[in-house]
């Protein structure tokens, strides 16, 4: 029996690449071109372009890096793509409605904050660039079907977070967090709160551990995501 045009076995998974490094995009394009049943339909070099192309092309999967240089980052781009919803008209698989893109994060970063933010933003999967090509191909196909896909290392961190939830912030840590959000330096925070700089640094280290970050900007970003700031 001849397969129908809408047979999923013969309908390639349509992929949009988003990475700000041309060499990385070229490598991914060459790699995915060798994978049966996967078709790259576009390349975006920043978050804004990825959102616009996802809305116009309606790929099955957007392969999204998190660090995109200038403009919005991969987290915000993921959030906007996940919020696209169904258009009135669009290109879907034969016999079906228009495609709602799924986002598969492909990154070198596996910090707790990055994983949590990506999933909360609507990513269907989170894969590390160190994975084998076969793992990437499998993850793309699973993501296209709406199945959650996580690298083993990422899955381990997610389970660890679930089993050992981060403790809540103390009043002093919240005070310091608010000062960080104002853009104050350690010296300025110490002066504002009548603390020594060493004490502020100690609180910051504990704060970073609880939020799963290692930078001031990361702490403020995660705090806003988790609504820890007024």
C-alpha positions, 0 to 999 in steps of 0.5 A, spaced: 500 500 500 502 506 498 503 511 504 499 517 504 502 524 503 500 525 511 503 519 513 508 522 519 513 517 517 514 520 510 513 527 513 519 531 515 520 534 522 521 542 520 526 545 524 528 552 525 535 554 528 536 559 532 544 561 534 548 567 534 554 564 532 554 563 524 559 557 525 555 553 530 549 554 525 553 552 519 555 546 523 548 544 525 545 545 518 550 540 516 549 535 521 541 535 521 542 535 513 544 528 514 539 526 518 533 522 515 526 525 516 529 532 519 528 538 514 531 545 516 527 551 514 530 557 516 536 560 521 535 565 526 541 569 529 538 573 534 531 572 539 527 577 535 528 574 528 527 567 531 520 569 534 518 572 527 520 566 523 517 562 528 510 566 527 511 566 519 514 559 518 510 555 523 516 550 524 515 543 528 521 545 532 525 551 534 532 549 536 534 554 541 540 557 544 540 561 550 545 566 550 544 570 544 548 576 544 544 583 543 537 583 544 532 578 547 535 572 550 533 565 548 529 564 554 524 570 552 524 568 545 522 561 548 516 565 552 514 569 546 514 563 541 510 558 546 505 564 546 504 564 539 498 560 539 494 557 533 494 562 527 488 563 523 492 560 517 498 557 516 502 551 514 501 544 517 502 537 516 497 534 510 490 533 513 492 537 519 491 544 522 497 549 522 503 547 526 504 550 533 512 550 534 515 547 540 522 549 543 528 545 544 533 548 548 540 546 545 545 550 550 552 549 553 549 551 560 546 546 565 545 551 571 539 550 575 537 557 573 537 556 566 534 549 566 528 552 570 527 558 566 527 555 560 522 550 562 517 555 565 518 559 559 515 553 555 521 549 552 519 542 551 526 540 551 533 542 554 539 538 551 546 540 552 551 541 545 555 535 548 550 530 546 551 525 541 548 527 534 543 521 535 541 524 541 539 530 538 536 527 532 531 523 537 530 529 541 528 533 535 523 528 533 520 527 540 520 535 541 516 535 534 511 530 537 510 534 544 514 529 548 519 532 553 526 531 552 532 532 557 539 531 557 541 526 562 545 531 566 539 536 566 534 531 568 538 529 574 539 536 576 531 537 575 530 531 580 535 534 585 531 540 585 525 536 586 528 532 591 531 538 595 527 544 594 531 550 595 530 554 602 526 560 602 530 567 603 532 570 609 529 577 610 537 580 610 537 576 603 531 579 601 534 586 603 540 585 599 537 582 593 533 589 593 539 593 593 542 588 587 536 590 583 537 597 584 544 596 581 548 598 587 555 595 588 557 591 594 560 597 598 554 601 597 549 595 599 554 595 605 553 602 607 545 602 605 544 596 610 550 598 615 553 592 614 561 590 613 563 588 605 565 581 608 558 580 611 554 582 604 559 578 600 557 572 605 550 573 604 551 574 596 554 567 596 548 564 600 543 567 596 547 565 589 547 558 592 539 558 593 537 561 586 542 557 583 546 562 579 553 565 580 552 572 578 549 578 580 545 579 574 543 572 574 540 573 581 536 579 579 533 575 573 531 569 577 528 573 583 524 577 578 522 570 574 520 567 581 517 574 583 521 575 589 522 582 588 516 587 589 
